[in-house]
């Protein structure tokens, strides 16, 4: 019996997007990675409501789906970083669109808004600095 997880066959692009990106924290993880490579501890600090166990699980799923790559730097001490893979496509545009929709939705439903101090927004949406060229 193989231990490999069998990937589902998707019947439409939207089903594939939801299947790969669906998960409570996946889009926030990807939003962090849009800014560049991040170590696990940096992701954990940026997403304090996510437990390390769940963060690990979500990163493994994103890696298995080809959206995130785990890069091991063989040095002392060893260093591991997570980066968006080529398969991630235009994640930044997707997250910006979802952020705009979410903002409009919360403006129309103010009773659903958490305290401002607990709101999490992608850095590239809230920063006024131009993106770094690289």
LINFEN-V593009 format. One record per residue. RES is the residue in one small letter. PHI is phi in whole degrees, -180 to 180 (none if undefined). NEAR is the number of other ideal C-beta (glycine too) atoms within 8 Angstrom. Layout:
[[RES PHI NEAR] [RES PHI NEAR]]
This chain:
[[x none 2] [x -82 3] [x -91 3] [x -69 4] [x -84 4] [x -79 4] [x -77 4] [x -72 5] [x -94 4] [x -88 8] [x -101 4] [x -158 6] [x -59 6] [x -64 6] [x -63 9] [x -65 9] [x -61 8] [x -68 8] [x -64 9] [x -85 9] [x -95 10] [x -69 6] [x 161 7] [x -57 4] [x -115 11] [x -60 12] [x -67 10] [x -69 11] [x -63 15] [x -63 16] [x -61 13] [x -67 14] [x -77 15] [x -60 12] [x -75 7] [x 126 8] [x -61 8] [x -135 13] [x -82 10] [x -55 12] [x -63 6] [x -69 9] [x -64 14] [x -61 11] [x -68 7] [x -74 8] [x -124 13] [x -65 6] [x -83 4] [x -96 11] [x -72 5] [x -60 8] [x -63 6] [x -69 10] [x -59 15] [x -59 9] [x -62 8] [x -66 13] [x -63 14] [x -64 8] [x -65 10] [x -64 13] [x -67 12] [x -62 7] [x -86 8] [x 81 6] [x -93 13] [x -122 14] [x -114 8] [x -101 9] [x -108 9] [x -100 7] [x -99 8] [x -83 4] [x -143 6] [x -117 3] [x -74 4] [x -58 8] [x -129 8] [x -122 10] [x -128 10] [x -113 15] [x -136 11] [x -70 10] [x -90 9] [x -56 3] [x -68 7] [x -72 10] [x 63 5] [x -89 5] [x -65 13] [x -60 8] [x -62 7] [x -63 10] [x -69 14] [x -61 11] [x -65 8] [x -66 9] [x -64 11] [x -63 8] [x -63 8] [x -62 8] [x -63 8] [x -63 8] [x -63 8] [x -68 10] [x -64 7] [x -86 6] [x -131 8] [x -61 7] [x -69 4] [x -93 5] [x -79 7] [x -74 5] [x -59 5] [x -56 5] [x -69 4] [x -103 6] [x -73 8] [x -115 6] [x -133 7] [x -57 12] [x -59 9] [x -72 11] [x -84 10] [x -93 6] [x -76 6] [x -95 2] [x -80 4] [x -67 3] [x -63 5] [x -74 5] [x -89 3] [x -161 3]]
